Structures are given as structure tokens and as C-alpha cells.
Amino acid sequence: MTSCFNGGAGWPEPVVRVQTVSDTCGDTIPDRYVKPQSDRPSPPASGGVAGGGPNIPVVDLSMPDSDATSRAVAAACREWGFFQAVNHGVRPELLRGARAAWRGFFRQPAEVRERYANSPATYEGYGSRLGTAKGGPLDWGDYYFLHLLPPSLKSHEKWPSLPASLRETTEEYGEEVVQLCRRVMRLLSSGLGLEAGRLQEAFGGAGGEGACMRVNFYPRCPQPELTLGVAAHSDPGGMTMLLVDDHVRGLQVRSPDGQWITVEPVPDAFIVNVGDQIQVLSNAAYKSVEHRVTVSAAEERLSMAFFYNPRSDLPIAPMPELVAPGRPALYPEMTFDEYRVFIRQRGLAGKAQLESLKASNKAAAAPVTADGSPSSSS
């Protein structure tokens, strides 16, 4: 059993590896992975290009300083909160090498993977659950989480040593994606009518931001219609650069009309999405949108989510330039560290966490009558 779960490391119960469950469960998944009827995935044919439905916008970043590129990025983030970036400047061979290296890690023997088992203190390392509640529902996926920025948090010793190419490839990949994130941040700032470096400044400046990565591994599942690889959520950080398998679909995004669509991945593209921190800074001009991950009975799937975040101790609130008498600040000031604690205490719950902050800020800002009760504007 020691190869199947991590029984300590601060978790409230043994952590069962989904790879092990996939190999041993036969035709029926354990009840812990079965989602409520309302949360089960949409049939594959209901969304995405292959099913005849809509797809998230595709944006060409080959001219990152052009007004047209800025307008395209801004339009996608205002309406969808997502887009696929093509001609983004990161070499295709590096993308493929990074995916291959991490797929190689998840194919290592269980005893090798377990050397890097994580804990709920930082989540850094090899893991299989994102929540800490005993007896809580589980997602159908394993992952590896690691820090890249600030440099004080990055430790190659916490990265797998096998395959032999993994550490060097991941280091180069991280450096390239950070540069891409900075380019997109300039486009996002310009799209808000601000100086190109304004949003980066709010993150702590180039070199002051945070970055981490979660490599997700979704084993084959005999009953994919009953479970999810990751439950519906919005990303709590600033911006996510997601690299997915080109040939295996799995990401579902909540469309502007409220429907779940399955994203059809463009080869060698990054799927870019706005996180909660940019929604706050933009005063909801840009939208952090719900998304989730489906799994497959036929194929395993690997994705690499690169999270680009503000410096964790900086106060984050709507930027003053985007607040006006007719457009009050929608969110209270909060550091990213504080927000992560807020999210972790409540778990994944779609957009409920961010919306609750908006509601509390609106209540706090409401005019007060002579008897001390909030007045109504209706």
C-alpha cells in the first residue's frame, strides 16, 4: 500500500493516487469521485468546434506592440475571459519537450513519484487532492505543483530528478513563459486605456511578481460521465498560461451565455485566461471565468498550468484609474496571500468566492440612514 498513497504529510486521511485508482477500480469508480448530478460534465458533443458549437477566441500575438493585437486580447478578456494565443514566441520544440519530460515523470514507478509527495502546507510536490476536508469529494487527477518566482521560493531539489531532462527543460520553459506573461500584461493594460506597464506595476513590477506551475495528469477513467478532473472554479491568481495536449480535449469553459463549451485546442497554442486578481484590478472590465476539466475513458491527458500572480504581500484593489463616480470600486483591498487563505478555507465553488467579496464591498459602501441601517437605492 505504500506505493498507493501518502498517509502522512499533514493530510487528514490517506491520499490515494488517482493513477492507482485507475489501474485497480475496474469498470466502476469509487463513490468519492462521483459528482452530484448538477455538476457532472456536459456530453462531449455539446461544445467546441468538433461539436459544431462556439470556441474561445484565437489571438495572433506575432505583432505584440500593435493596437490591433491589444484590442483583440482586450475583447477576448472582456467577453470570454479566455483566448488561445498563437505565434506567441515560445518555441514549439520547447513546448513539446516540457510536455514529454513531465509525462515521463508520471510514468515513473510509484516509489519514485512518492519521493516528492506534497503536504497541504504549500502543496509543492506530487499531489492528488486540492482540498483538505476529511471525507470531501475528490477530483479525478494527480498533479505536481512547483514554485518559480520569486527566486527565494524556487528550489530545484523539490523538482523531480527523473526524467534527466526535466529540471533543465522546466527551468527554460518557466523563463520563456514569464516573458510571454509580461508581454500579455502590456496588451491587457493598453486594452484598458492605461499605460502599457501599469498592470505589471500593480503586480509588483517585472521581477517582483510571483509564478508557479501545476502539471496535471488525468488518468483514464471508466466512467467519465460521472466525475471531473477538476471541479468548476475560477483561477484565484492573476493570469494562467495553460499548455494542453494537442489531441485530447478536456477543458470546458463557461461561455458568455452561461453554457459549458469544450475547448478545441490549437496545436502549440497557449490557452490564456484571466484570474481573479486581474478581474479585481480591472474593476471587472476583464472577467475571470469558470472552467472545469473533463476526463476520458480512452486516453490519459496531461496539461501544464502556469500561474502568473501579483507579489503576494501587495494590496490588490481596483486600480484608481478605473474607478469613477458612476463606476465605484467593486472589491475590497486584499493581498494575494489573504485571498489564497480566503479561497482555501472555502474550497472550489465556481465564482462564489469572488462574488461574495463584491457583495460585501457593496454592503460596506452603501449609504447609511440616520437609524444606522443601510439605505436602499432601489
N, C-alpha and C positions, 0 to 999 in steps of 0.2 A: 504493500500500500504506500510505502514511502515515495514511490515514483509517481503516484497518482494525485497527491495533494500536499499542500503546505499546512501542517497542523498547528503552527505557532505564528510567530512574527506579528502578533497583536491582533489577528483577526478573531472575531467572536466564535468562529466554528471552522472546521477543516475546509480548506479551499480546494475544491475539486477542479481539475483541469478539464476544460471542455474537449480538448483533444482526446483525453481518456474516455470521457462520456461518449463521444462519437464512435470510438473504437469498440465500445463494450455494450452499448444500450440496445443493440438490435434494431427493431423496427419502431420502437416507441421511446420517446424522450421522457425523462423524469418529470414529474409534476412541477418541480421547482422552476422549470424553464417554460412552462405553458403560460402564455399571456392571457389576460381577460379577453373576452370576445371583441370588445370595443377597441382593443389595442393590437389586434392581430394584423399582419401585413396585408396590403392590397394584393389581389392577384397580379402576377407579372404582366399580363396583357393590358392592365388598366392605365398604364402610364409609360412615358418615354417614347422616343421616336419609333422603336421597333413595334410598339403597340398602336401607333398612329396618333398618339397624344402629343402634348407640348413637351418641350425640353427647355432646360435652363439656357440663358443666352451664352453664346460663344463670342469671346472678345479677342481680337488680334492685338498683341502687345508689341509688335515689331517696331512701332513708332511711339515709344513711351512718352515722348515730350509733346505730342501733338494734341491740339484741343479736341480733335475727333475721338482720340483714344480716351481722353479724360471724360468726355460726355458719354461714351459707351459704357465705361466702367461705372460711372455715377448712375446712369439709367438702370443698369442691371442691379445695383445695390439698393436703389430706392424701391424698385418694384419687386424683385425676387430675393435679394439678399445673397444671391449666388450667381456665379458665372464660371464658365470654363475658359481658362487662359491658354491661348495657343501662341506660338512664336514668342515665348516668354524669356528666352535667353539662357535657360538651363539646358545643358547638352543632353540629348536623348540617351546617349550611352551611359551617362551618369545616373539618369532615372532608372534605367533598366538594371544597371549594376547594383544600385541600392536595393531595389526590389528583390533581386536574386540573392543578395547577401542575407537579407532578413528572412526570406523564405528558407534559406539554408539553416538559419538558427532554429526556426520552428520545426525543422526536420531532424534536429539533433536528438539523440536519445534523451528520455525524460530526466535521467540523472544529471545530464549536462545542463539542461534548461533550469532544473531546480537549484543549481548553484546560485542563481540570480533571483530567487523568489523575493517578492517585494512585501511591504507592510503598509498598513493604512496611514502611517506617519507621513510618508512622502509619495507613495505609490511608485517610486522609482524602482525599476527592475521588472521582472517577469510576473505577470498577474493574471487573474481570471475573474475579478469582480471589482466593481467601481463603488459599490455601497458597502456600508459596514453593519447594517441591521441584521441581527441574527434571524434566520428564517425568511428573509426577504426574497423577493423574486429575482431570478438570475437571467442574465443575457447569454446568448449562445456565441461566446467568443472569448479568446485569450488575447493577451496583449503584452507589449514591452514598452515601458514608459521611461524616458530619459530626459535630462536637462542639457541645454546647450548654452543659454545665456541667462544670467550674467556668468562670466567665466568662473566666478567663485563657486558656482553650483555644479559645474561640469567636471565629471570625474570619469576618465576612460576606464578606470578599474571597475566601474559599475556597469560598463558596456560588455556584451559578450565577446569572448576571445575567439569563438568559433562561429562561423567560418573565419578563416585567417584574414580575409579581405574586409570584414565587417567594420572594424573600428576606423580604418583609414577611409573607406568609402563613405561611412556615415559622417565623418568629420567634413569631408569635402562637400557632401550633399548639404549639410547644415549651413556651411558658409555660403553656398550658392543660393539657397532658398532664403536666407536672411537678406541678401542683396535684392532678390526679387520682391520680398515683402516691402522693403524700403521704397522700391520703385512704385509699387502699387499704392503705398501710402501717399506718395506725392500726387498720384492721379486722384485718389479719393479726396484729398484736401482741395485740389483745384476744382473738383466737381461740386464742392460746397461753396465755391466762390471765395476761398481763402488762399493765402499764400501757400505755395506748394509744400513747404516744410512745416506747416502749422500743426497738422495731426501728429507728425513724428515728434514735434516738440512736446505735445501733450503726453506722449508715451515715455518721455524722459530723454529724448534726443537719440540720434544714432550712436549706439554703444551703451546707452542707458536702458534699453528695452529688455524684455525677457523673451526667451524662446525655449520651447520644449517639444518633444515629439512622442506620439504614441503610435507604435506599429501594431496594427490589429490583425489578428489571424482568426478567421471564421471557418472552422472545420465543416465537413459535410454533415448535413442534418437530415435524419429520416422523415421528419415531419415539419418542414419549413413553414407550412401554413399556420403553425401553432405558436411560433416563437419569433424573436428578433435577435439580430446580432448586437444591436444597441437600441435601447428604447428611445422614443421620441424626446428630443431636447433641443435647445439652442446652445451654442458654444459659449461658455462664460467669459472667455478671453477676448482678445482684440480682433484677430483675423486668423483664419485657418487656410493653409495650403494643403489640399488633400491630393495625394497621388494614389490612384486605384489601379487594380488590374484592368488592362485594356479590354479583356474579353469576357469578364464576369461582371454582370450588373449586380447591384445590391443597395446603392444609396437611393433613398426616397426622400424627396423634398416636398414640403407643403407649398403648393402653388399659390399665387395671389388670390385665386378664387376659393382657396381652402381645401383643394383636393390633393391627395398624395400622388405624386408622379415619380416614376423610376427613371433616374438619370441615365442616359445613354452616353458612356464615356467616350471622349475623343482621344485617339491614341496620342500618347506623350503630352497630354494636356494636364494642367493642374486645375482641380475644382476649387475655386476660391469662394469662401463665404465670410460674411460679416459676423463678428461675435458681439456679445452683449456690451463690451466696453466701447466699441465704436458706435453702437446704437446710442449709448448714453452720451458720448462726446458729441455726436452729431445731433443730439436732441431729437432722435428718432427720424431724422431725414433718411438715414440708412437703416435697413432692417436686419436684425438678427433673427433668422427664420428657423422654425422647427424642421428637424430632419431625423431620420432613423435609418437603420440598416437591416435589410432582409438577408436571409441565408439560403443556401442551395442544397438540394439533395444530391446533386450530381457532381458538384465541384467545390473544393475549398477556395477561399478567397483571402487575399492579403491587401491591406491598404496602409498608407503611411500618412498620418495626420500631423502636420507641422503647425504648432500653435504659436502665434506671434502676439505678444502681450505687452501692455504698459509695465513700466517699472512697478514692482509690487507694492511699494510703500507710498506712491504718489496719489494724492487725492484725485479722483476722477469724477467729473460732473459735466453737464452740458457746457460746451465752450461759450464764453460770453458773447462772441460774435454771432452766435446762433440763437440768442435769447433776446426777445423783444416784448414790448407791452402786449402785443397780440399773440405772442408765442412764448409763454413762460417756460422756465426750466422744468422739464418733466420728471427729473430724477434727483434724488438727494446726493450729496457728495459722499463718496465711499472709496477707500483704496481697493485695489485688486485683491490684496490679501484678505481684507474684510469681506469682500464679495465671495471669495472662494469658500470661506468659512460659512457664510450665509447659505451658499448652494449645498455644501457638503452636509450641513445639518438637516437639510430638507430633501435631498436626493433629486434625481432627474424627474422633472414634472413639466415637460413641454416648455411653454413660455411663462408659466405661472410665477416663477421667482421674480423675473424682471417686471412683470406686470404688477406684482404686489408692491414693489418699490415705487412704481409710478403712482399707484393708488395712495400709498402712504404719504408721498410727497405732495400730492394734490390736496389731501386732507390737512396736512400741516400748513399749506399755503392758503387755505380757504379763509376768507374774512370772518371775523368773529363778531357776534352781536353783543349787545350790552349785557345780556344774561350769561355770556360766556360760551354759548353754543355756536357751532359753525353755521354761517348763513348759507342759503341756497341760491344758486344762480339760475335755477330753472324756473 
